[in-house]
Amino acid sequence: MTVAPRRDHSQRRRTRASQEVEVDVDEIDPRMNRSGPELGPLLREIVDDSEELVRQQLRLIRSELREEWVQAQGAALALGAGAGLIATGGIFSAVALVHALHRTTRLSLGGSYALVGGMLGVAGAGLLAVGRERAERVRLPPPQSMEAFRENLAWLKEQVG
């Protein structure tokens, strides 16, 4: 089977029966025109693929933001519970401890309140430090997804521009 040279932008092919068959290039690949591939459909495909990539990355970022939000809620719950316990337990314990110190050490009632208040302040500061440490682990927006998104946007700008 041999192929004759192109004439008038069509191909001629010889079959075993020595019949010539004329094939129009447009029938083989509609994206091809007489001068080569058409740029319009190719650019459209690039734009469509780019749009889909951006949509996928936005879905990923949204998903990671939800995960970070759950983590932030846990940190806020720990902070709130710690603060509530400090307040409630502190009030009752402080009153009892102040009066016990006053009776056993002959400290004045004011001195006993100051000593107990200082100890409770140190304990509360420790709990707040734990809550702050947990809150610092929360990353909004997710850094890896945002970096990938920025890289893809830069690539798209480079392709379009």
Protein Blocks (a to p, Z undefined) as FASTA:
>chain_A
ZZdddeehiacdddfkopacdddfklmmmmbcfkbccfklmmmmmmmmmmmmmmmmmmmm
mmmmmmmmmmmmmmmmmmmmmmmmmmmmmmmmmmmmmmmmmmmnopafklmmmmmmmmmm
mmmmmmmmmmmmmmmmpccddfklmmmmmmmmmmmmmmmZZ
